[in-house]
Every structure is written in structure tokens, then in C-alpha cells.
Amino acid sequence: MKERFEHAPTGEPRKSGRPGRSRRWADLTPRQQAVLLTLASVELSLTATAAVDLFLRPQTRLRGHKSLWWPALVVQPFGPIVYLALARRPRESSPS
């Protein structure tokens, strides 16, 4: 396992005290930061869309109970995608 060291004022390396931890935002390249921000915004958009839809949609137009879909929205990123793909019943078209 590669250990992370920071330089002490004397120039000697010392352990950072963060073994096994994820990197800091500043440690990421600009491209990695852009990818993370893009994915986070997509995830937030999907979750917000699913939550508003679940709040406004009547129970009769859902597969399953609303009370079971709310916790599913917390399971990121799959919950909102599953809700939007499977939980909603289409409107019944009126015969013309």
C-alpha cells in the first residue's frame, strides 16, 4: 500500500494521518473535478425530478405505494432512475 507523506518544515517526510482515505478536492485534476461536478449535477437533477413527480403524481398512477418509493429515491443513483423508468403508470388515453 502506498502511503501518503507530507513534508515537515524540516524537509523530512511525515505521514499525513490519512491512510486509506479518499483524496481531497485539491488533489484532483481539473478534468476529474469537471467529471465529478457533471455527474453530481445529473444525479441531483434526476433525484429532484423524481421527487417532484412522486409528490405530484396521484397514487392511482403509480405502480406500488408512494410510501415505498420515497426511500427508494435515496438509493443513489439507481433509485431515481428505477422510479422514473418503472414506477409511473402512463395516462390512460381517452377513446376518440
C-alpha positions as CSV (number, residue, x, y, z in Angstrom):
1,M,0.0,0.0,0.0
2,K,1.4,3.4,-1.0
3,E,1.5,5.8,2.0
4,R,0.9,9.4,1.6
5,F,3.5,11.8,3.0
6,E,3.6,15.5,3.6
7,H,6.8,17.4,4.1
8,A,7.5,18.7,7.6
9,P,9.1,22.1,7.9
10,T,12.5,20.4,8.4
11,G,12.1,18.8,4.9
12,E,11.6,15.3,6.3
13,P,8.6,13.4,5.1
14,R,5.9,12.7,7.7
15,K,2.7,10.6,7.5
16,S,-0.3,12.7,6.8
17,G,-2.5,10.8,9.2
18,R,-4.9,9.9,6.4
19,P,-4.2,6.3,5.5
20,G,-6.8,4.7,3.3
21,R,-8.8,7.9,2.9
22,S,-10.0,9.4,-0.3
23,R,-8.3,12.3,-1.9
24,R,-9.1,16.0,-1.3
25,W,-10.8,18.1,-3.9
26,A,-7.5,20.0,-4.5
27,D,-5.7,16.7,-5.2
28,L,-8.0,16.0,-8.2
29,T,-7.1,17.2,-11.7
30,P,-9.3,19.8,-13.3
31,R,-10.7,17.1,-15.6
32,Q,-11.6,14.9,-12.7
33,Q,-13.3,17.8,-10.9
34,A,-15.3,18.6,-14.0
35,V,-16.4,14.9,-14.4
36,L,-17.4,14.8,-10.7
37,L,-19.4,18.1,-10.9
38,T,-21.2,16.8,-14.1
39,L,-22.1,13.5,-12.5
40,A,-23.3,15.2,-9.3
41,S,-25.5,17.6,-11.2
42,V,-27.0,14.8,-13.2
43,E,-27.7,12.8,-10.0
44,L,-29.2,15.9,-8.3
45,S,-31.4,16.6,-11.4
46,L,-32.7,13.0,-11.5
47,T,-33.4,12.9,-7.8
48,A,-35.2,16.3,-7.9
49,T,-37.2,15.3,-10.9
50,A,-38.2,12.0,-9.4
51,A,-39.1,13.6,-6.0
52,V,-41.3,16.3,-7.6
53,D,-43.0,13.7,-9.8
54,L,-43.7,11.4,-6.9
55,F,-45.0,14.3,-4.8
56,L,-47.4,15.5,-7.5
57,R,-48.5,12.1,-9.0
58,P,-51.7,10.6,-7.6
59,Q,-51.4,7.1,-6.0
60,T,-53.6,5.7,-8.8
61,R,-50.9,6.5,-11.4
62,L,-48.1,4.7,-9.6
63,R,-47.0,1.0,-9.5
64,G,-46.7,0.4,-5.8
65,H,-47.3,2.7,-2.8
66,K,-45.8,6.1,-2.5
67,S,-44.5,5.3,0.9
68,L,-42.3,2.6,-0.6
69,W,-41.0,4.8,-3.4
70,W,-39.8,7.7,-1.1
71,P,-37.0,5.6,0.4
72,A,-36.1,4.2,-3.0
73,L,-35.2,7.8,-4.1
74,V,-32.4,7.9,-1.5
75,V,-30.6,4.9,-3.1
76,Q,-28.2,6.9,-5.4
77,P,-28.0,6.9,-8.3
78,F,-30.3,3.9,-9.0
79,G,-33.4,4.8,-7.0
80,P,-34.5,7.8,-9.1
81,I,-33.7,6.0,-12.3
82,V,-35.8,3.0,-11.3
83,Y,-38.6,5.2,-10.2
84,L,-38.7,7.2,-13.4
85,A,-38.4,4.1,-15.6
86,L,-40.7,1.7,-13.7
87,A,-43.0,3.3,-11.1
88,R,-45.0,5.6,-13.2
89,R,-48.1,4.4,-15.0
90,P,-48.9,6.2,-18.2
91,R,-52.0,8.2,-18.6
92,E,-54.9,6.3,-20.0
93,S,-55.7,7.7,-23.4
94,S,-59.3,8.7,-23.9
95,P,-61.1,6.9,-26.8
96,S,-61.7,9.3,-29.7
